[in-house]
Amino acid sequence: MGSLTGAEAWVAPEVGVSGRWDPSHARAVAPRDDRWWDGRMPSALLPPTTSRPVAAHVVLGVVALAGVLATGACGQDTPAPTTPPASSTETTAVPSGPASEVRLARVGGVAGFQDVLVVAPDGSVTGTTRSGEVDCTVPAATVQVLATAAPPTTGLNAGNDRIATSVEREGTTFDLGEAQGTDPLSTTARSLLDDVQLPPDQRTVCT
């Protein structure tokens, strides 16, 4: 092994079983930085070389995993909040009834009619006839025809009883002659005027 000189030195040899010095147990020591190293003990300043690669692999794995998670989080689209559709409310138009009353008049003839009726927008009928006072109600369809139907252009001279029938609405009076025409306004007016001549329990139009 050779002799050691300088900073190197021999440590005290171990004593054998026989109590004599055994040169095979002698070991050299040498300074290592500011410590003495006997060749068998690992230096306290130098960690085991195997720990560095393992720690490096662990750190690299954690960094790589964090990068994958961050990339996935950045690439994922955040769903936009959905707005419930606005509820639609269907509005059904209700036809409005007549805004003003209708006045019916029938006079003359052999029977001597003296009929004056006022038909309100709600269907109530008031007035007088040769038989007495009238207070009854007609259907909404009758009110609608009397208030909106076009006046007749023909049939005004029909009949020979010399009866004068007229309809007044919204300040305008329409002549129906003897109300013998077949148009909706003439037939509806004649039906009402004839019906109120009957006793109340026999009427079918104005009840």
C-alpha positions as CSV (number, residue, x, y, z in Angstrom):
1,M,0.0,0.0,0.0
2,G,3.0,2.2,0.5
3,S,3.8,4.8,3.1
4,L,1.7,7.9,3.7
5,T,3.3,11.2,4.0
6,G,2.2,14.8,4.4
7,A,-1.3,15.3,5.6
8,E,-2.2,11.6,5.4
9,A,-1.6,9.5,8.5
10,W,-2.3,6.1,9.9
11,V,-4.9,5.6,12.5
12,A,-4.3,3.4,15.5
13,P,-4.5,-0.2,14.4
14,E,-7.1,-2.4,15.8
15,V,-5.9,-5.1,18.1
16,G,-6.5,-8.6,17.0
17,V,-8.1,-11.4,19.1
18,S,-4.6,-12.5,20.2
19,G,-3.8,-9.1,21.6
20,R,-1.2,-8.3,19.0
21,W,-1.3,-5.7,16.3
22,D,-2.9,-6.8,13.1
23,P,-1.6,-4.8,10.1
24,S,-4.6,-5.9,8.0
25,H,-6.9,-3.7,10.2
26,A,-4.8,-0.6,9.6
27,R,-6.5,2.1,7.5
28,A,-5.3,5.4,6.2
29,V,-7.0,8.7,6.9
30,A,-6.8,11.8,5.0
31,P,-8.2,15.3,5.3
32,R,-11.4,15.9,3.4
33,D,-12.3,19.6,3.4
34,D,-12.1,20.4,7.1
35,R,-12.9,16.8,8.3
36,W,-10.9,13.7,8.4
37,W,-12.1,10.8,6.3
38,D,-11.1,7.2,7.0
39,G,-12.2,5.8,3.6
40,R,-15.2,4.0,5.0
41,M,-17.6,6.6,6.4
42,P,-19.5,8.8,3.9
43,S,-18.7,12.4,4.2
44,A,-21.3,14.5,6.0
45,L,-20.9,17.3,3.4
46,L,-21.6,15.0,0.4
47,P,-25.1,13.4,0.2
48,P,-25.4,10.0,-1.4
49,T,-25.1,10.3,-5.1
50,T,-28.2,8.2,-5.7
51,S,-30.5,10.7,-4.0
52,R,-30.0,13.4,-6.6
53,P,-31.3,11.6,-9.7
54,V,-34.4,10.3,-7.7
55,A,-35.2,13.8,-6.4
56,A,-34.8,15.3,-9.8
57,H,-37.1,12.8,-11.4
58,V,-39.8,13.5,-8.8
59,V,-39.5,17.2,-9.3
60,L,-39.7,16.9,-13.1
61,G,-42.7,14.7,-12.8
62,V,-44.6,17.1,-10.5
63,V,-43.7,20.0,-12.8
64,A,-44.9,18.1,-15.9
65,L,-48.2,17.1,-14.2
66,A,-48.8,20.7,-13.1
67,G,-48.2,21.8,-16.7
68,V,-50.7,19.3,-18.1
69,L,-53.4,20.3,-15.6
70,A,-52.8,24.0,-16.3
71,T,-53.0,23.4,-20.1
72,G,-56.2,21.4,-19.7
73,A,-57.8,24.1,-17.5
74,C,-56.8,26.9,-20.0
75,G,-58.0,25.0,-23.0
76,Q,-61.4,24.0,-21.5
77,D,-64.2,26.4,-22.6
78,T,-66.4,27.6,-19.8
79,P,-70.0,27.1,-20.9
80,A,-71.9,30.3,-21.2
81,P,-74.9,30.7,-18.9
82,T,-78.1,29.9,-20.6
83,T,-81.0,32.3,-20.4
84,P,-84.4,30.7,-20.2
85,P,-86.6,31.8,-23.0
86,A,-89.0,34.4,-22.3
87,S,-92.4,33.2,-21.8
88,S,-94.8,34.4,-24.4
89,T,-98.3,35.4,-23.4
90,E,-100.9,34.9,-26.1
91,T,-103.5,37.7,-26.2
92,T,-106.8,36.9,-27.7
93,A,-108.5,39.9,-29.1
94,V,-112.0,40.2,-27.8
95,P,-114.3,42.0,-30.2
96,S,-115.8,45.0,-28.7
97,G,-119.5,45.5,-28.7
98,P,-121.3,48.6,-30.0
99,A,-120.3,51.8,-28.2
100,S,-123.7,53.5,-28.4
101,E,-127.3,52.6,-28.3
102,V,-129.6,51.9,-31.2
103,R,-133.1,53.4,-31.6
104,L,-135.8,51.6,-33.5
105,A,-139.1,53.2,-34.6
106,R,-142.1,51.9,-36.4
107,V,-145.3,53.9,-37.0
108,G,-148.4,53.7,-39.1
109,G,-150.0,50.9,-40.9
110,V,-153.5,49.5,-40.5
111,A,-152.6,48.3,-37.0
112,G,-151.6,51.7,-36.0
113,F,-148.1,50.9,-34.8
114,Q,-146.5,53.3,-32.4
115,D,-143.3,51.5,-31.5
116,V,-140.2,53.2,-30.1
117,L,-137.4,51.0,-28.7
118,V,-133.9,51.8,-27.4
119,V,-131.4,48.9,-27.6
120,A,-128.5,49.4,-25.2
121,P,-125.0,48.0,-26.0
122,D,-125.5,45.4,-23.2
123,G,-128.7,44.1,-24.9
124,S,-131.3,45.6,-22.6
125,V,-134.3,47.0,-24.5
126,T,-136.6,49.6,-23.2
127,G,-139.4,51.6,-24.9
128,T,-143.1,51.6,-25.6
129,T,-145.5,50.0,-28.1
130,R,-149.2,50.2,-28.6
131,S,-149.5,47.4,-26.1
132,G,-147.6,49.1,-23.4
133,E,-144.1,49.5,-22.0
134,V,-141.2,47.2,-23.0
135,D,-138.4,46.1,-20.7
136,C,-136.5,43.0,-21.9
137,T,-133.2,41.8,-23.2
138,V,-132.0,40.6,-26.6
139,P,-128.9,38.4,-27.4
140,A,-125.6,40.0,-28.2
141,A,-125.8,38.9,-31.8
142,T,-129.0,40.9,-32.3
143,V,-127.3,44.0,-30.8
144,Q,-124.4,43.5,-33.1
145,V,-126.5,43.4,-36.3
146,L,-128.6,46.4,-35.3
147,A,-125.5,48.4,-34.5
148,T,-123.2,47.4,-37.4
149,A,-125.2,45.9,-40.3
150,A,-125.3,48.0,-43.5
151,P,-128.7,49.6,-44.3
152,P,-130.7,48.2,-47.2
153,T,-130.4,49.6,-50.7
154,T,-133.4,47.7,-52.1
155,G,-136.8,46.6,-50.9
156,L,-137.7,49.9,-49.3
157,N,-141.0,50.1,-51.2
158,A,-141.9,46.5,-50.4
159,G,-145.3,46.1,-48.7
160,N,-148.5,48.2,-49.0
161,D,-149.4,48.8,-45.4
162,R,-147.9,52.2,-45.3
163,I,-145.6,51.5,-42.4
164,A,-142.5,53.6,-41.8
165,T,-139.6,51.8,-40.0
166,S,-136.3,53.4,-39.2
167,V,-133.0,52.7,-37.4
168,E,-131.0,55.5,-35.7
169,R,-127.4,54.9,-34.6
170,E,-124.6,57.3,-33.9
171,G,-126.7,60.2,-34.9
172,T,-127.7,58.8,-38.3
173,T,-131.1,57.6,-39.2
174,F,-131.6,54.9,-41.8
175,D,-135.0,54.3,-43.5
176,L,-136.0,50.6,-43.7
177,G,-139.4,51.2,-45.4
178,E,-141.8,48.7,-44.0
179,A,-138.8,46.5,-43.0
180,Q,-139.9,43.9,-45.4
181,G,-136.4,43.6,-47.0
182,T,-134.3,40.4,-46.8
183,D,-131.1,42.2,-45.7
184,P,-129.8,41.5,-42.1
185,L,-130.7,44.9,-40.7
186,S,-134.3,44.8,-42.0
187,T,-135.0,41.3,-40.9
188,T,-133.5,41.7,-37.4
189,A,-135.4,45.0,-36.8
190,R,-138.7,43.5,-38.0
191,S,-138.2,40.4,-35.8
192,L,-137.6,42.5,-32.7
193,L,-140.5,44.9,-33.3
194,D,-142.9,42.1,-34.0
195,D,-141.7,40.1,-30.9
196,V,-142.4,42.9,-28.4
197,Q,-146.0,43.0,-29.5
198,L,-146.6,39.7,-27.7
199,P,-147.1,39.1,-24.0
200,P,-143.7,38.7,-22.2
201,D,-144.2,34.9,-21.6
202,Q,-144.6,34.4,-25.4
203,R,-141.6,36.3,-26.6
204,T,-138.7,34.5,-28.2
205,V,-136.4,37.4,-29.2
206,C,-136.6,39.9,-26.4
207,T,-137.1,38.0,-23.1
